[in-house]
Structures are given as structure tokens and as C-alpha cells.
Amino acid sequence: MNFFHGENRRHTYFEGWYLKHQARGRTLALIPGFGIDAAGNRQAFLQIITDEASHWLPFDFAVFQARRRPFGVRLGDNLFTERGISLHIDTPEVQLHGRLQYGTLTPLGSDIMGPFRFAPRMECRHGVLSMHHGLQGRLSFQGKTLDFDGGIGYMEMDWGTSFPSDYLWTQCVMPEEDCAVMASVARIPYLGLRFQGCIAAVLYRGREIRLATYHGVKISQYSENGLVLQQKPFCLKVEAADRTAHPLKAPARGGMSRLVRESASCPARYRLYERERVLFDITSPCASFERMA
């Protein structure tokens, strides 16, 4: 997998990376990225999501750097890599400093886009860098120490021209059950048509289970409160509750002009069935949900 695709883009393009960190009931998600609108105006940014709030930090595009392999993104003095992050942010709104080290990443066995990775002119593409990995280190955020020793991380990326106009995304790592889930359903425009697409991956006790449009998944239920996916012999059910969502900027034709709302950490129930057998039924307090409609 390439981790950067935008080196030759001149207009109508975005690319962003989602790095989530959780430990001791605390969540910190970071989204470094950039957008180029239809007029060619470029802007780099960092979005920060915590349990309590979200923050948007614009950067001059001149301080943005990224490489295709291995994963590496730089925003000025802030570095994001497959080995960890180093942060030096001091603005009137946000003070965030420190370093975190990542353990061995857990990528999927193959590209989550499946054969759609070869389809030209798709509005948005998605990549999963790591379904879960360990964390070590501490950060100072708004003057308070966040201890991430022994925590768990997750990494993914998106690139293209715009986010879908209607989508739901959820992700959760449940280390005590050796389980990680990522699922997304979206209304996808393609070559003058629109279809409802799905990509989902479950890692459970060393087993990878993929549910996706290219495998014939049926989206039986889909709302801001969850989803039900059926793909013989599996059925994945996700239900969210008591969500406090914070605003995030999202791309539309390259410009970061839309708003979505994300709960970086909220209670959710994940159930996976194989035929009539329940593989797992787990309620986690630290699921992530994002919805645009």
C-alpha cells in the first residue's frame, strides 16, 4: 500500500490520515491532512478530537510533507509515522506536546477497497493502515498529562475529491476480547450512477472476516444509531448509544468546507454471528461513530 497519493495533484483533491489513541478511558484522535480546492488553493491542517471537544488547526501548505512509503507525514514541527508521533503545538486554542511510540501495526490481509481500488475517478478511497497496535508514551494536552502507556491505537486514511454525501463509519478495538472492528456504509456516486456501498473488516482472535460490496454484502439496516450487515454466513450488528458528537471539517471538491460530526468515544454494542452461532457480543465504552447525511 502507498501511504501518500497527492504529490502531483494541482486542484480538487484531499488526503487525510486518521490516528486514534486510547488508554485509561481517554481518547485522542488526530487527523493530519491537506486539501486543494477547484481553484488550486492549498491548505494543510490538523484536526484534533477528544472526548470533550474538537479543534481545527490550519497550517501553511509549505510546511506539509508526506512520503509514499513507509508512512510519514510532517506538519511543521509535528511528525506522524508508522513508529509513532511527535507533537509540538502551542496556539491560543491548543497546547499539545510530547511523543508516543507505536507497537507493531496490524494491517489487513489485503486492500479494504478490494477490486474497487482499480476503479478510476472514484469520489473517495479508503485505506486501513492498522486495525490495532500498542502505545507507549505521554502527551501534555492543555496543561494536563495524558498517559498512553499500554494503550491501543488505530490508523486509516482517505483520499480523493469529496467525502460521500451520506455515510456512516464506526470503529472500535476491544483488546480484552482480542477483537477489532471497522465498518463503513456510504452512498457512492460513480459514472453517473449512485449505489450504496459497504466496506467492513473484523479481526477476531486471529481471524480476519471481510464484509463488503464486492463480496455481496446486504445492508439490512443503516441509520445514525447503527447498522446491520449480512453476508452469508455472517451477520454483523452494531448499535450505538449516548453519543456526544463533535464537529469536524470534511472535504467537498477538495476544499474543507463541509461539516460532519464524530463521537471519538461512545458506548456501542458489536455482535457478529456465523450462521446461528454468536461469535461475539461485546459492548464497548470506547467506540467511534461518524455520520454525514
N, C-alpha and C positions, 0 to 999 in steps of 0.2 A: 504494500500500500504506500502511495505517496501521501505525505502529510501537508503539502502545500501545492496549490494548483494555479495560483493567481499571478505568477511572475510576469506574464505577457498580457495581462488584461488592461484595457485602456478605459472602458466605460461599462456601466450596467453590470456590476459584479459585486459579490460579497464573499467573504470567507471568515469563519469563526471557529474557535475551539472551546469546548466546554470541559472544565476541570472541576470536579466536585470532591470535597474533602469533608469527612465526618468523623467525629470522635466525641465520646462522653456527652452525647445529646446535643452537640453543636454542629452546625453545618456552615461551610463557606464554599460557595461556588464562584468560579472566576471564568469570564469569557473574554479573552483577548481576541481581537479581530480587526477587520477593516472593510470599508465599503467604498465603491466608486459609482456615483450616480450617472444618469444618462448624459450629463454634460461633461463628464470626465472629472468632476470634483472628487478628491480623495480624502478619506478621513479614517484614521486608526482610532481604536477605542479599547477600553477595558470596562466590562460590566461586572459588578460585584453583587452577589446575592447572599444574604444571611437569613437566619430565622426571623429577624425583626424588620429588615428593610432591604432595598436595592439601591445601587449607586451607579451612575453613568460617568465615566471619566474619559473625555476626549483627549487624543494625542495628535500631535503633528505627524503627518504621514512619513515625514523624513526620518523619524526615529523608529519606524517599524521595519523589522527584518524577519524573514522566515526562510526555512530550508525544506526541501522535499524529503530528505532522509538523512539521518534519523530526525524524529520530531523535534523541532526547535523554533520558538517564536520569541522575539525580543521587542519590547516596547520601552525605549529609552533604557533606564537602569533596571528594568524588570524583565526577568528571564523565565521562560516556561519550556521545559524539556521533558523527555521521557524518564529522566532521572530525578526530576523534582523542579521546584520553583524557587526563585529568589526575588523578593519584593522590596521596593524602596519607594513608597508613595507617601507624599506629605503635601496635601492640599487643604484648603479651608474645610472641605467636606469630609475627607478621608485621610486617616493616618494608618498605614498598613506596612509593616516591616517584618522581615525575617526570612527564614528558609525552611522548606520542607523537602525531605528526601522520599522518593518513591521506591517501593519494592519492585519485584518483577511484575511487569504488566501481564495481563491476561487477555490477549486478543481473541477474536472469534476464529474459528477454523477456516473461514472464507469471508469474502466481502459481503456485508449485510445487504448490499443492493442486488446481489445475485446477477442475473443476466441484464438487469436494468442499468448496470454500470457501463454497458456498451451503448446505451441508447443516447443519441445526440440530442442536444437542445432541451434537456430536462430542466425544469424550473429550479429544483433544489436536489442536491445529492447529500447523502449521509454516510458517515463512516464511524465505526466503533474502534477506538484505539485500545481500550482496556475495560473489560467488564468489572474488574476489581483488582486492586493492588494495595499493599500495605503502605502506611505512612509513618514517618518519624520526623519530629521537629516541633518547633513552637513559632507562633506568629504573635506580633503585637498589633492589635486592631483597636483603634480608637482608645488607646492607652491601656487596654486590657490584654492579658496574656491568654492566648488560645493554645492549649496543649493538644497536639495531634499524635503524640506517641502511641503506637498501637492502633491507630485509626485505619479507616478504609477509604480508598479513593476510586474514582470512575472518570473515564475520559472518552469524549466523542468529538466529532467535527461536522460542520455543514458548509457547503459552498454552492454557488450558483448565481441566480439573479434575484430571486424573491423567496420568502417563506410561503408555504401554501396558504391560501385564504381561509382554510378551515382545517384544523388538525388538532390532535390530542397526542401528547407524549408523556410517558411515565417511565421512571427508572428507580430501581431500588436494589441495594446489596444487603443481604441478610446473612452475615458471616456465621452466626451461631447455627444456621441450618445449611451451611455450605451452598448458598443459593444466591443468584443474581438474575435480575430481570430487566430488560429494556423492551419497550413496545411503543409503536407509533402508528397512528391511523391518520390519513390525510386525503383531502380532495385534490387530485393531481390533474393539472391541465397538460395535455400532450398532443401535439399535431392537430389542434383544433377540436379535440375531444376532451372530456373530463371523466375520470374514473376514481373510485375510492380505493386507495392502495394501503397496504399494511406491510410493515417490517417489524419483526419481534424475535428476540433471542432469549432463551432461558439456559443458564448454566446451573445444573443441579447435581451435586455430588459427583462431579467429574464428567457429567454427560451434557452435551450441547443439544438443545432442541430448538429448531428454527421454524417459526410460523410466518408465512409471507405470501404476498400475492402471487409470486412466481412458483409457490408450492400449492396453490389452490385454496388458500385460507378463506373462510367465510367470516365476515364481520357481522356477528349476530346482534351486537349491541354496541352503541357508541354515543357517549354523552360526556358532559363535563365531570360527571361523577364516576366514570369508569368505562370499561369495555368488556366484551365477551368475544373471543376469537375461537373458531372451530376449524380444525384441520385434522382429519382422521389420521391417527386415533386419538388426537389431543384436543383438549378444550382448556383455554386459559381465561380465567375470570379475574378482573381487577376492579376493586371498589375503593374509592377514596372518601374521606370524611373529614370534617372540621378543618377545612383548608383556609389558610391565610395567604393570599396570593399577593405578590409584589410586581409592579410594572417593570417590563424590560423593553428596550428598543429592539425592533426586528426589521429585516431588510425588505424593501419593496423597490424593485428595479434598481438594485444596488445601493440606494440611499437608505439610511437607517431611520425611516420615517414612520414606521408603524409601531404600535404598542401591543404586546402580549402580556399575559400575567402568569407568573410562575410561583408555585409553592416549592421552595427548595427542600423542605422537610415537613411532612404531614403524615398522619396515620392513614394506612391503606392496607387492604386485605388482598393477598395474592393466592389464587387457587389454581392448581394445574391437575387435570385429570388425564389419565391414559385409559381409554375405553371407560370402564366403570370404576376404575381404581383411582383413588386420590393419591397423587404423587406427593403433593404438599398442600397445606392450608396454613398460611402464615400471615399474621397481622404484624406489620412493622410500624413503628412511630416515625420512621425517617425516610419515607418515600418522597420522590419528586414528581410533580404534576405540572404540565404546562398546556394551556388551551388557547386557541385562536379560533374565533367563529364570527 
